[in-house]
């Protein structure tokens, strides 16, 4: 029996499965685990099941001499120092596939909401500004025929492409080796689905936003660091682009006083891409399977992607 730490209670039955095999301590709070709580215990544990909101860095890993597996409750692993884990021989797991549909659905929901001005229209209806049927009011983007640039051709990007094609959009599924500026310049909607790495950090910066059409919409359900938010605020305020929908920000949560919230035609959601009961319960099962396999000395069924070679 190994000792495991879990940094948040999870939906579904998965943690019961873990408790049946190992000694499990779960952070009892409703906010992310406190660093101090984690540091006090990490030296004693062999397994860690953590959230994307936990920073699992070299300091934490070096304070954990018994640690054998880090199981991240997310498909993204940008919150984990993969190099430090690899150097210590600690396996890192994640939860792919099971959140693909939920995240692709949410991407389409954001896209439609921004394209058809849903928040503003709903506000107008509630606030007594719905005077009549408006021939020229609330005019938005028609999806049929519109060009969607999907940056990142992995599971979620492909699932977004599949849904967008059903809406009649012209989908450009962009994996490696494409001309970003040229793609941005012809897209009506740009949706981001690449992992956040040093190479993709602020991929959408001022120059990229200026390359987009003034009528274009940016959707980000990947990671907040992919977009330069200061530039995005200017882009929306000054009309370089027409709207944006973000399910992810940098930092998370985005403080309510952040000036980005003042930008027009912007929807910000609290990172709910995978928030369906089915997806979150299946993620918990995968996270527990990774932990159980790693603690048994077996290959993780859902490992983090291999580190890119240095240099
Ligand atoms: C992930 O798993 O990386 C997602 O961002 C969670 O919603």
Boltz pocket constraint, residues with backbone or C-beta under 6 A from the ligand:
constraints:
  - pocket:
      binder: B
      contacts: [[A, 52], [A, 73], [A, 74], [A, 75], [A, 76], [A, 77], [A, 95], [A, 99], [A, 221], [A, 222], [A, 271], [A, 272], [A, 273], [A, 274], [A, 275]]
      max_distance: 6.0
